[in-house]
Amino acid sequence: VVNKRGSYISLKAISIMMVASRLLGTLLAQVFFIPGAKYVA
């Protein structure tokens, strides 16, 4: 965006997608944490 090679809209969309993927990954890890711990134990 600074070098005029991309648009602000695409930058905003990519940053929202990165935040959403981190949130989804965290939630998914919480779902699998307890069953995984029981499996290991």
N, C-alpha and C positions, 0 to 999 in steps of 0.2 A: 504494500500500500504506500509506503514511504517513497519507494522508487518508481511509483506509477505503473507497476507491473501487475497489480491485482486490485480488486475493488473492495471497498469497505464492507459491502454486503457479504462477500465470500469470507472475509476475515471474521466477521461476526458469526456467520453460520458455522465455520470450522471451530471457533472457540466455544460456542454453545455445544457442539457435538462432542468436543473433548471433555467438557465439564459433565455432560450427561453420561458419557462412557465411564468416567471415573466413578460417578455416583452409582451407576448400574453394577460396575465391578465390585464396589464395596458392599453393596446389598447382596450380590450373589455370593461373595465370600462369607458373609455373615450367615447365609442360609446353609452353606456347606460346611461350616466350621464345626458345629457340634456333631453331626453324623460322621465327619472325618475323624474327629478326635475319638469317638467311640469305636470306630473301625480300627484305628491304630492301637487303642488300648485293648 
